[in-house]
Amino acid sequence: MNVESASLGVLILAAGKGIRMHSDKPKVLQLLLEEPIVYYPLKAASDAGIENIAILVGHRGDMVDAYIRKEWPGVQVIWQDEQLGTGHAVMVAEHWWERFEHVLVVSGDVPLVRSSTLADLVEKHLKLKPQCSFISFLMDDPSGYGRVVRLADGAVRIIEDKDAVEEELLIQEINSGVYLFETGALSAVIRKLGRNNAIGEYNLTDAITMIGETEGDVNIAICEDQSELLGVNTPNDLAATAEVLNRRIVSKHMLNGLKCMDPRSTWIGPRVELEPDVFIEPGAQIWGKSHVSCGARVGVYSTLRNVNIGEGSIVYGPSVVSDTQIGRDVEIGPFACMRGDAEITDRARVGRFVEIKHSVVGNDARVPHLSYIGDAAIGERTNIGAGTITCNYDGENKHRTSIGAGCFVGSDTMFVAPVSMGDDSSTAAGSIVTRDVPEGAIAIARARQINIDNWRARKGLNPKNAEKKDDEEN
């Protein structure tokens, strides 16, 4: 894009209430593929190469402000304390955009807008040099949207749906809500906007009408994909948009080498990175800042969130993995759960019904089944028997368990943390380990078995009578 970053700013409008969402959360923070709606126009503007970005917040602006500060620290937040329409929003932000030669105005609820669409609009605007450019598109049913009115003398107007007369309602060319102004021209008309309309607000579309009174002052770029610029206003819109966006994301990854058995049931977030030759089975979901390396496999109905998976590793489904680092040639699941900064290193095995939390499983170690490992470190080549539990919480604080390399932990061992095992040590099955186990030792920590002979007879229980009673009850 042939434009100096200092001469162009992007203003994202995100102050609306979003009443039709029926939620206390601002509309632009509703989750779409596990990212807020406003993430997408912010990302599109950033990917278009525009560095100067501001966002206008209003209704529950504290929540939007907190999200921006955390995830988009370079974006400036501007407050619109009273929401009086899009024109009023741009008035409030004038102190910010007047420093630039051009300002791009984008709604915060258009998550399908592509960075290439914004870049093309800027490129054509700079080439043609109109006072204003905006994007339109055609709809078979334009109900509810502002109509683009092209007059015989070359002038251009935008009429809101509620203000349109019968002839104007028949127009199928729709205003997208994406505008690019020469700031001098915008400054000349922005304070002239009135509220003489059906909803009593300052409409930014009136600025287009004022600028467009002279032929050539307004450039209209028609977008061929009408879905790209549709706003999200209801839960139904959110679901429909999620389907379109996910199809776009999955298709992009498949073009780069993803092997996907059922794209329709596979869900992938916009920040996920997939290397070539990743294989995803039906029903899998991958969200957040996840990275899946070449040759890895994600099993049926597994859910991954903020996970890094090394080359050749397999997550058998269904499994749930979040905030976890997985090394090379690791096997996970099925029915495994990992969370809370877990780390599974190269060639380790975490099997059926195992939960790993805030722990490290070393190279070639095994936790095959039915265990809970929390706040622990397991050394390389160690085998953890079925039913092993690290008792890490004393009711007030969490404590760590350290298990060395080459250890053998018998089934149903309980480690009462803080406790440690030295390298090459073992525990007997059923042990409750409360003291450190030295290197090479075996810990046997269970009550001695006592067999009481003739116990049933001494209790007056005759085995034959018991069997007869069982038959009668059945």
C-alpha positions as CSV (number, residue, x, y, z in Angstrom):
1,M,0.0,0.0,0.0
2,N,1.6,3.2,-1.2
3,V,0.9,5.5,1.8
4,E,3.1,6.8,4.5
5,S,1.8,5.6,7.9
6,A,1.9,9.1,9.3
7,S,-0.7,10.3,6.9
8,L,-3.4,7.7,7.6
9,G,-5.3,6.7,10.7
10,V,-8.0,4.1,11.3
11,L,-10.9,4.8,13.6
12,I,-12.8,1.7,14.8
13,L,-16.4,2.5,16.0
14,A,-17.2,0.3,19.0
15,A,-19.4,2.3,21.3
16,G,-22.8,0.9,20.6
17,K,-24.9,-1.0,23.0
18,G,-25.9,-4.0,20.8
19,I,-29.3,-4.3,22.3
20,R,-30.3,-7.2,20.1
21,M,-27.6,-9.4,21.5
22,H,-29.5,-9.5,24.8
23,S,-26.3,-9.4,26.8
24,D,-24.7,-7.2,29.4
25,K,-21.4,-7.6,27.5
26,P,-20.7,-5.0,24.8
27,K,-21.5,-6.4,21.3
28,V,-18.0,-6.0,20.1
29,L,-16.7,-8.3,22.9
30,Q,-19.1,-11.1,22.0
31,L,-16.9,-14.1,21.2
32,L,-16.6,-15.3,17.6
33,L,-14.3,-18.3,17.3
34,E,-13.2,-17.5,20.8
35,E,-12.0,-14.0,19.9
36,P,-14.0,-10.8,20.5
37,I,-15.8,-9.5,17.4
38,V,-13.7,-6.4,17.4
39,Y,-10.5,-8.4,17.1
40,Y,-11.3,-9.0,13.4
41,P,-11.5,-5.4,12.1
42,L,-8.5,-4.5,14.3
43,K,-6.5,-7.4,12.8
44,A,-7.7,-6.5,9.3
45,A,-6.5,-2.9,9.7
46,S,-3.2,-4.0,11.2
47,D,-2.6,-6.5,8.4
48,A,-3.4,-3.9,5.8
49,G,-0.3,-2.1,7.0
50,I,-2.0,0.8,8.9
51,E,-0.1,1.6,12.1
52,N,-2.2,4.4,13.5
53,I,-5.4,2.8,15.0
54,A,-7.9,4.2,17.5
55,I,-11.0,2.7,18.9
56,L,-14.0,4.6,20.0
57,V,-15.7,3.1,23.1
58,G,-18.9,3.9,25.0
59,H,-21.4,1.4,26.4
60,R,-19.5,-0.7,29.0
61,G,-16.4,0.9,27.6
62,D,-14.4,-0.2,30.6
63,M,-14.6,-3.7,29.4
64,V,-13.5,-2.8,25.9
65,D,-10.8,-0.6,27.3
66,A,-9.4,-3.4,29.4
67,Y,-9.4,-5.8,26.4
68,I,-7.6,-3.2,24.2
69,R,-5.0,-2.5,26.9
70,K,-4.2,-6.2,27.3
71,E,-4.3,-7.4,23.7
72,W,-3.8,-4.3,21.5
73,P,-1.5,-1.9,23.6
74,G,-0.6,0.2,20.5
75,V,-4.3,1.1,19.9
76,Q,-5.5,4.4,21.3
77,V,-8.9,4.4,23.2
78,I,-11.2,7.3,22.7
79,W,-14.4,7.7,24.8
80,Q,-17.9,8.6,23.5
81,D,-19.7,9.1,26.8
82,E,-23.0,9.7,25.1
83,Q,-23.9,7.6,22.1
84,L,-25.6,9.9,19.6
85,G,-24.8,8.1,16.4
86,T,-21.9,7.4,14.1
87,G,-21.6,11.1,13.1
88,H,-21.3,12.1,16.7
89,A,-18.7,9.4,17.2
90,V,-16.5,10.9,14.5
91,M,-17.0,14.4,16.0
92,V,-15.8,13.1,19.4
93,A,-12.7,11.6,17.8
94,E,-11.8,14.7,15.7
95,H,-8.9,15.7,18.0
96,W,-7.3,12.4,17.1
97,W,-7.9,12.1,13.3
98,E,-7.3,15.7,12.4
99,R,-3.6,15.1,12.7
100,F,-3.7,12.8,9.6
101,E,-4.3,13.5,5.9
102,H,-6.8,10.6,5.6
103,V,-8.9,8.7,8.1
104,L,-10.5,5.3,7.5
105,V,-13.6,4.7,9.5
106,V,-14.6,1.1,10.1
107,S,-17.4,-0.4,12.2
108,G,-16.3,-2.6,15.1
109,D,-18.9,-5.3,14.2
110,V,-17.8,-6.3,10.7
111,P,-15.6,-9.4,11.5
112,L,-15.5,-10.7,8.0
113,V,-13.8,-7.7,6.4
114,R,-10.5,-8.6,4.8
115,S,-7.3,-6.7,5.1
116,S,-7.0,-6.8,1.3
117,T,-10.3,-5.0,1.0
118,L,-9.2,-2.2,3.2
119,A,-5.8,-2.0,1.5
120,D,-7.5,-1.8,-2.0
121,L,-9.8,0.9,-0.8
122,V,-6.9,3.0,0.4
123,E,-4.9,2.4,-2.8
124,K,-7.7,3.5,-5.1
125,H,-8.5,6.5,-2.9
126,L,-5.0,7.7,-3.0
127,K,-4.9,7.2,-6.8
128,L,-8.2,8.9,-7.6
129,K,-7.9,11.6,-4.9
130,P,-11.6,12.1,-4.1
131,Q,-12.7,13.8,-0.8
132,C,-14.3,10.5,0.3
133,S,-14.4,6.9,-0.7
134,F,-16.6,4.2,0.7
135,I,-17.5,0.5,0.1
136,S,-20.9,-0.7,-1.1
137,F,-22.3,-4.1,-2.0
138,L,-25.4,-5.5,-3.6
139,M,-28.1,-7.5,-1.6
140,D,-31.2,-9.3,-2.8
141,D,-32.9,-8.3,0.4
142,P,-31.5,-4.9,1.6
143,S,-34.0,-4.5,4.4
144,G,-32.5,-2.7,7.4
145,Y,-29.5,-1.3,5.5
146,G,-28.7,2.2,4.2
147,R,-29.2,2.6,0.5
148,V,-26.7,4.1,-1.9
149,V,-28.5,6.7,-4.1
150,R,-26.7,7.6,-7.3
151,L,-28.2,10.7,-8.8
152,A,-28.3,11.6,-12.5
153,D,-25.9,14.6,-12.0
154,G,-23.3,12.4,-10.5
155,A,-24.0,13.3,-6.9
156,V,-24.1,10.5,-4.3
157,R,-26.3,10.2,-1.2
158,I,-26.8,7.5,1.5
159,I,-30.3,7.1,2.9
160,E,-30.8,5.1,6.0
161,D,-33.5,2.4,5.8
162,K,-35.9,4.2,8.3
163,D,-35.6,7.5,6.3
164,A,-36.0,6.0,2.8
165,V,-39.1,6.6,0.7
166,E,-40.7,3.8,-1.3
167,E,-38.6,4.2,-4.4
168,E,-35.4,4.3,-2.4
169,L,-36.3,1.1,-0.6
170,L,-36.1,-0.7,-3.9
171,I,-32.4,0.1,-4.3
172,Q,-30.2,-3.0,-3.8
173,E,-26.9,-1.2,-3.4
174,I,-26.0,-1.1,0.3
175,N,-23.7,1.1,2.3
176,S,-21.1,-1.0,4.1
177,G,-20.2,1.5,6.8
178,V,-16.5,1.5,5.8
179,Y,-15.5,5.1,4.8
180,L,-12.2,6.8,3.9
181,F,-12.1,10.6,4.2
182,E,-9.7,13.2,3.3
183,T,-9.6,14.8,6.7
184,G,-9.8,18.4,5.5
185,A,-13.1,17.6,3.7
186,L,-14.4,15.8,6.7
187,S,-13.6,18.6,9.1
188,A,-15.5,21.0,6.8
189,V,-18.8,19.1,7.2
190,I,-18.7,17.1,10.4
191,R,-20.0,19.9,12.6
192,K,-22.8,20.6,10.1
193,L,-24.5,17.3,10.7
194,G,-28.0,17.4,12.1
195,R,-30.3,15.0,13.9
196,N,-33.4,15.5,11.7
197,N,-34.0,11.8,11.1
198,A,-36.1,8.9,12.3
199,I,-33.8,8.0,15.2
200,G,-32.7,11.5,16.2
201,E,-28.9,10.8,15.8
202,Y,-26.0,12.3,14.0
203,N,-25.5,10.0,11.0
204,L,-22.1,9.9,9.4
205,T,-23.9,9.1,6.1
206,D,-25.0,12.7,6.0
207,A,-21.4,13.7,5.7
208,I,-21.2,11.6,2.5
209,T,-24.3,13.4,1.2
210,M,-22.7,16.8,1.8
211,I,-19.4,15.8,0.3
212,G,-21.1,14.0,-2.6
213,E,-23.1,17.0,-3.9
214,T,-20.3,17.5,-6.5
215,E,-19.5,14.8,-9.1
216,G,-16.2,13.1,-8.5
217,D,-15.9,14.0,-4.8
218,V,-17.0,10.6,-3.7
219,N,-15.6,7.3,-5.0
220,I,-17.6,4.1,-4.4
221,A,-15.8,0.7,-4.4
222,I,-18.2,-2.2,-4.8
223,C,-17.4,-5.3,-2.9
224,E,-18.3,-8.5,-4.7
225,D,-18.7,-10.6,-1.6
226,Q,-21.7,-9.2,0.2
227,S,-21.1,-11.3,3.3
228,E,-17.7,-9.6,3.9
229,L,-19.2,-6.4,5.2
230,L,-22.4,-7.5,7.0
231,G,-22.6,-6.4,10.6
232,V,-23.2,-8.8,13.5
233,N,-26.2,-7.6,15.5
234,T,-28.0,-10.8,16.9
235,P,-27.0,-14.2,18.2
236,N,-28.2,-15.6,14.9
237,D,-25.8,-13.3,13.0
238,L,-23.0,-14.4,15.3
239,A,-23.6,-18.1,14.5
240,A,-23.9,-17.5,10.8
241,T,-20.7,-15.3,10.8
242,A,-18.8,-18.0,12.8
243,E,-19.7,-20.6,10.1
244,V,-18.5,-18.3,7.3
245,L,-15.3,-17.3,9.1
246,N,-14.4,-20.8,10.1
247,R,-14.9,-22.1,6.6
248,R,-12.5,-19.4,5.4
249,I,-9.9,-20.2,8.0
250,V,-10.0,-24.0,7.5
251,S,-9.8,-23.5,3.7
252,K,-6.8,-21.3,4.0
253,H,-5.0,-23.9,6.1
254,M,-5.9,-26.7,3.7
255,L,-4.4,-24.8,0.9
256,N,-1.2,-24.7,2.9
257,G,-1.1,-28.5,3.5
258,L,-3.6,-29.2,6.3
259,K,-5.2,-32.7,6.0
260,C,-8.7,-32.4,7.4
261,M,-11.2,-35.3,7.2
262,D,-14.3,-33.2,7.7
263,P,-13.9,-29.5,7.3
264,R,-17.5,-28.8,8.2
265,S,-17.0,-30.1,11.8
266,T,-13.5,-28.8,12.3
267,W,-13.2,-25.5,14.1
268,I,-10.0,-23.4,14.1
269,G,-9.4,-20.0,15.6
270,P,-7.9,-17.1,13.8
271,R,-4.7,-17.0,15.8
272,V,-3.9,-20.7,15.3
273,E,-0.8,-21.7,13.4
274,L,-0.6,-25.0,11.5
275,E,2.4,-26.3,9.7
276,P,2.0,-28.5,6.6
277,D,1.0,-32.1,7.0
278,V,-1.0,-31.6,10.2
279,F,-3.9,-34.1,10.3
280,I,-7.2,-33.1,12.0
281,E,-9.9,-35.6,12.6
282,P,-13.7,-34.8,12.7
283,G,-15.1,-32.6,15.5
284,A,-11.7,-31.3,16.6
285,Q,-11.4,-27.7,17.9
286,I,-8.2,-25.6,18.1
287,W,-8.3,-22.2,19.7
288,G,-6.2,-19.3,20.9
289,K,-2.5,-19.0,20.2
290,S,-2.0,-22.7,19.4
291,H,0.8,-24.0,17.1
292,V,0.7,-27.5,15.7
293,S,3.9,-28.7,14.0
294,C,4.4,-30.8,10.9
295,G,3.2,-34.4,11.1
296,A,1.2,-33.9,14.2
297,R,-2.3,-35.4,14.6
298,V,-5.3,-34.0,16.5
299,G,-7.9,-36.7,17.3
300,V,-11.7,-36.8,17.0
301,Y,-13.6,-34.3,19.2
302,S,-10.4,-33.0,20.9
303,T,-10.3,-29.4,22.1
304,L,-7.0,-27.6,22.1
305,R,-6.5,-24.1,23.5
306,N,-3.2,-22.2,23.6
307,V,-1.3,-25.4,23.0
308,N,2.1,-25.9,21.2
309,I,2.4,-29.4,19.7
310,G,5.8,-30.7,18.4
311,E,6.4,-32.7,15.2
312,G,4.9,-36.2,15.0
313,S,2.9,-35.9,18.2
314,I,-0.6,-37.4,18.5
315,V,-3.5,-36.2,20.6
316,Y,-6.0,-39.1,20.6
317,G,-9.5,-38.0,20.9
318,P,-11.4,-37.0,22.7
319,S,-9.0,-35.1,24.9
320,V,-9.0,-31.5,26.3
321,V,-5.7,-29.7,26.4
322,S,-5.1,-26.1,27.3
323,D,-2.0,-23.9,28.1
324,T,0.3,-26.8,27.4
325,Q,3.6,-27.4,25.7
326,I,3.9,-30.8,23.9
327,G,7.2,-32.0,22.6
328,R,8.1,-34.2,19.6
329,D,6.6,-37.7,19.1
330,V,4.4,-37.5,22.2
331,E,1.2,-39.5,22.6
332,I,-1.7,-38.0,24.5
333,G,-5.0,-39.6,25.4
334,P,-7.7,-40.6,24.6
335,F,-9.7,-38.9,27.4
336,A,-6.7,-37.0,28.7
337,C,-6.9,-33.5,30.3
338,M,-3.9,-31.2,30.5
339,R,-4.0,-27.6,31.7
340,G,-2.3,-24.9,33.7
341,D,1.1,-24.6,32.1
342,A,1.7,-28.3,31.7
343,E,4.7,-29.5,29.7
344,I,4.9,-32.9,28.1
345,T,8.4,-33.4,26.7
346,D,9.7,-35.5,23.8
347,R,8.4,-39.1,23.4
348,A,6.4,-39.0,26.6
349,R,3.1,-40.9,26.9
350,V,0.0,-39.6,28.7
351,G,-2.8,-42.0,28.5
352,R,-6.4,-42.7,29.2
353,F,-8.2,-40.6,31.9
354,V,-5.0,-38.9,33.0
355,E,-5.1,-35.2,34.2
356,I,-1.8,-33.2,34.1
357,K,-1.8,-29.7,35.7
358,H,1.1,-27.3,36.2
359,S,3.5,-30.2,35.8
360,V,6.4,-31.4,33.7
361,V,6.5,-34.9,32.3
362,G,10.1,-35.7,31.2
363,N,11.4,-37.4,28.0
364,D,10.3,-41.0,27.5
365,A,8.2,-40.9,30.7
366,R,4.9,-42.7,31.0
367,V,1.7,-41.8,32.7
368,P,-0.4,-44.5,31.1
369,H,-3.8,-44.2,32.7
370,L,-6.2,-43.1,35.5
371,S,-3.9,-40.7,37.3
372,Y,-3.8,-37.1,38.5
373,I,-0.5,-35.3,38.4
374,G,-0.6,-31.7,39.7
375,D,2.2,-29.4,40.6
376,A,4.8,-32.0,39.9
377,A,7.9,-32.8,38.0
378,I,8.4,-36.3,36.5
379,G,11.9,-37.3,35.3
380,E,12.8,-39.0,32.1
381,R,12.1,-42.7,31.6
382,T,9.9,-42.8,34.7
383,N,6.7,-44.9,34.7
384,I,3.7,-43.8,36.7
385,G,1.3,-46.7,37.7
386,A,-2.4,-46.5,37.3
387,G,-4.3,-44.5,39.9
388,T,-1.4,-42.4,41.1
389,I,-2.2,-39.1,42.7
390,T,-0.1,-36.1,43.7
391,C,-1.9,-34.7,46.8
392,N,-0.8,-31.1,46.1
393,Y,-3.3,-29.1,48.1
394,D,-3.4,-28.9,51.9
395,G,-6.5,-26.8,52.1
396,E,-4.6,-23.5,52.0
397,N,-1.5,-23.8,49.8
398,K,-0.3,-25.9,46.8
399,H,2.9,-27.9,47.2
400,R,5.1,-29.7,44.6
401,T,6.1,-33.3,44.1
402,S,9.4,-34.2,42.5
403,I,9.9,-37.6,40.9
404,G,13.3,-38.4,39.6
405,A,14.5,-40.1,36.4
406,G,14.1,-43.8,35.8
407,C,11.6,-44.3,38.7
408,F,8.9,-46.9,38.9
409,V,5.8,-45.7,40.8
410,G,3.4,-48.5,41.8
411,S,-0.3,-48.3,41.1
412,D,-2.5,-46.4,43.5
413,T,0.5,-44.5,45.0
414,M,-0.4,-41.2,46.7
415,F,2.3,-38.5,47.1
416,V,1.5,-36.1,49.9
417,A,3.4,-33.0,48.8
418,P,5.8,-31.6,49.4
419,V,7.7,-34.8,48.8
420,S,10.4,-36.1,46.3
421,M,11.7,-39.4,44.9
422,G,15.4,-39.8,44.0
423,D,16.5,-41.2,40.6
424,D,15.9,-44.9,40.0
425,S,13.7,-45.3,43.1
426,S,10.3,-47.0,43.4
427,T,7.1,-47.2,45.4
428,A,5.1,-50.3,46.2
429,A,1.5,-50.3,44.9
430,G,-1.0,-48.7,47.3
431,S,1.6,-46.6,49.1
432,I,0.9,-43.3,50.7
433,V,4.2,-41.5,50.4
434,T,4.7,-38.7,53.0
435,R,8.6,-38.7,53.2
436,D,11.3,-38.3,50.6
437,V,12.4,-41.5,48.9
438,P,16.2,-41.8,48.5
439,E,17.8,-42.6,45.2
440,G,17.6,-46.3,44.3
441,A,15.3,-47.1,47.3
442,I,11.7,-48.5,47.3
443,A,9.1,-46.9,49.5
444,I,6.5,-49.2,51.0
445,A,4.0,-47.1,52.9
446,R,0.8,-49.0,53.6
447,A,-0.8,-50.9,56.5
448,R,0.3,-54.5,56.9
449,Q,-2.3,-56.9,55.7
450,I,-4.1,-58.9,58.4
451,N,-6.1,-62.0,57.5
452,I,-8.7,-63.0,60.2
453,D,-9.6,-66.7,59.8
454,N,-13.2,-67.9,60.0
455,W,-14.4,-64.2,60.1
456,R,-17.8,-65.0,58.5
457,A,-18.5,-67.8,60.9
458,R,-17.5,-65.8,63.9
459,K,-19.9,-63.1,62.9
460,G,-22.7,-65.6,62.6
461,L,-22.8,-65.4,58.8
462,N,-23.3,-68.8,57.2
463,P,-22.3,-68.7,53.5
464,K,-25.0,-71.1,52.5
465,N,-27.7,-69.0,54.2
466,A,-26.4,-65.9,52.6
467,E,-26.7,-67.5,49.2
468,K,-30.3,-68.6,49.9
469,K,-31.2,-65.1,51.0
470,D,-29.7,-63.7,47.8
471,D,-31.8,-66.1,45.7
472,E,-35.0,-65.1,47.5
473,E,-34.4,-61.4,47.0
474,N,-33.7,-62.0,43.3
